[in-house]
Amino acid sequence: MTSKFNVLLLGAGPINFGTTEGPWNHSKRLEQHLGQRLNVVGLIDMNKERAESVLTIKRADASVKAGYENTKVFTSLKEAGEALKGDEVPHLAIIGFQPTSRGSTKPDHDNELELIRLFPKVGLFVEKPLSDISDFKDVEEVGRRLKENGNVTSVGYMLRYLKAAQEIKKIIDENKLTVMHTQASYLFAYDFAAKDFYGYWSKAREPGPIVTQATHICDLTRYLTPPVLLDSVHTNTVEHTDPAGNLSILRFDEKGLVKPEDRIPRVTSSTWRYENGATGSLLHAVVLHEGDYDCELMILADGWKFRLVDPYGISPRLYIRKPGTTEEVRTIFTDDDCYLSEIEAIIDVIDGKSDNSVILSPYEDSIKTYEFTWAIRLAGERAFQARGGVNIKK
């Protein structure tokens, strides 16, 4: 392919342009995969100054300048729809706005549907979580319309693309293993969520740490296991009202900025069953001080133990114990950019180089992860209320 590939970016923030705190940076992966084919036709952000600033940085880099020379800045999707015509119509839109803008049929909450109204054939890469609402019928309706319209879709569950995850899936499938139990943990270093990120601490601003953060490890669990029985989800939490929920180095005024009913749990401990009778568990904790997060996934099958350590890291580690040995064999996976892999997949489908099967997390399947994480959150809130906790807004 030598023709230009048109991209519309929604959001001039860290999801699309990177941050010192993490590996998210979709523009970087677009540049890596598309090279001189990249043509960012538009960048939408309510903060025009921020949008112009990131474009100035890109245009100062000779190696990627060509992809941004003709980028137009817009403050709304409507503006972009009016301006981008003919050979400027995007082939792919990357939705990097907050979840409050997407995953619904309601006005101003319907990025996906507005995009396909403006650009009917556009491919959609949607960041997680799909939305911030617990009205699953509305989210499912968005998925139905995207499927009916025939749009290529992918959601940013990049951990599915890890070589380590693919190795686990290959072994399970080739050996016809029956998963017996899964155990996922996500320990967050809360000093990392500094004052500038206090929205993380308020369920009125973001849908909570399970829906927004643990969603990745929940999704990877779903990818490697039978379907989850949502009505079996049972959750206990450590809340801000519990003695065990007192955090010692919280560097912003939570009491002054976040209403009691909106404060996030410090620990979420959840269990469930799978359709095949297996059991699963999740531990999410806002507990560590230094660093960012500590994440693991363990999967058990008859005679087998898989343990994926640090899936977000530069070099994820996979430990496998199999029948006939008492030792775990460790494999370290280097040079594995799952963020690049997910971008490559959707572009190759749009280009006609691959079929849809290379997209490991289409919108329709991601709805199930979204509903799973909400089931965990809501079960915890019900348990908190049952033991006399503060009223939770619905």
C-alpha positions, 0 to 999 in steps of 0.5 A: 500500500502506498496511498495515504491512510486518513486518520481522525484523532479524538483527543489531544491528551495522553491517550493519543499523544503519550505521557511520562506515566505510561505507555499509551500513545496511539499517534506513535504507533500510527507513525510506526505502522503507517510511516509515510502513509499516515495522514492525520486529517483532523484532531478534535479537542475542546482545548484548541491550544492543547491541540495546536501544541501537540501538533507543533511538536509533531511538525518539528520532528522531521521523521513524522512531520509529513503525517501532520502537515495538513492536520486540521484542528476542530473543537467538535465532531460536527465541525470535523464532519462539515470540513472533512470531505472527499479525499480527507474523509477518515479511514480510521477514527481513534476515540481517545475522549473520556468515557462520558462521551461514548457508548450511548445513543444519547446526544453528547454521549454518542461518539460512535454513532455520531462518527458513523453518521458523519463518515458511514464507512469509517473504522473505529478504534475505541478506548476502554472503558466503552462508556461510563453508564450502567444502562447496558441495553444502551451500550448494546444498542450502540454495538448493534448499530455498528455491526448493522452498519458494517463498521470495522471496530476494535477496543483498546484491550491491548493485553489480548495481543501480548505474546504471553497471552497468545502462548497461554491461549495456544497451550489451552486450545492445543491441549484441550485444557479445561480451565478450573480456576483463575486468580487476577490481581491488580495492586495500584500505587495510589501516590501515582494518582496525584492531585491532578488526577483526583477524578480517579477518586470520584465515581461521579467523574469516572466509573470507578477503578474496576470499570476503568482500571481493572477492566484490562485484567478482567478482559484478559481473564475473559479472553482465556476462559469460558463465559462468566456467569454474571449472576454468580458475581459476589464482591466485598470491599474495603471502603473509606469508612472502614478502619482498614480503608484509611490511606496514609499518604493521600496527597489531596483533600478527598473529604473536601473534593469528593462526596462520601457516596462517590468515594472509591473502594480501597480494596475490591475482592470479587469471586464468580463462576464460569459456565463450565463450573470453574471459579474465578477471583479478582483482587483490586487494591489501592494500596501500594506507595511507590511505582505504579501497579503490580499485576498478575493473572494465574490460570489453573487447569488439570495438571497445569498452572499458568502465571502471567506477571507484569503484563503491562511491563516492558518484559512480561514474564510467563511461568508455566508448570505442566504435568510431569514436572514440579518446576515452573518454566519462566519465559520473558517476552521482550520486544513485544508492543501490544499497543502497536499490535492492536493498531496494526490489526485494525489498519490491516483489516481496513486496508484489506490485508487481513480479515476481521479475525486479527482484531482480538477485541471487537466492540461487540465482544468488549460489551461483555467485559464492560458488563462484567466489570459493572457486575463486580462494582455493583455487587460491591456497592450492594454489599457495602449498603447491606452492612450500613454503608453510605447511600450510593448514587445510581 
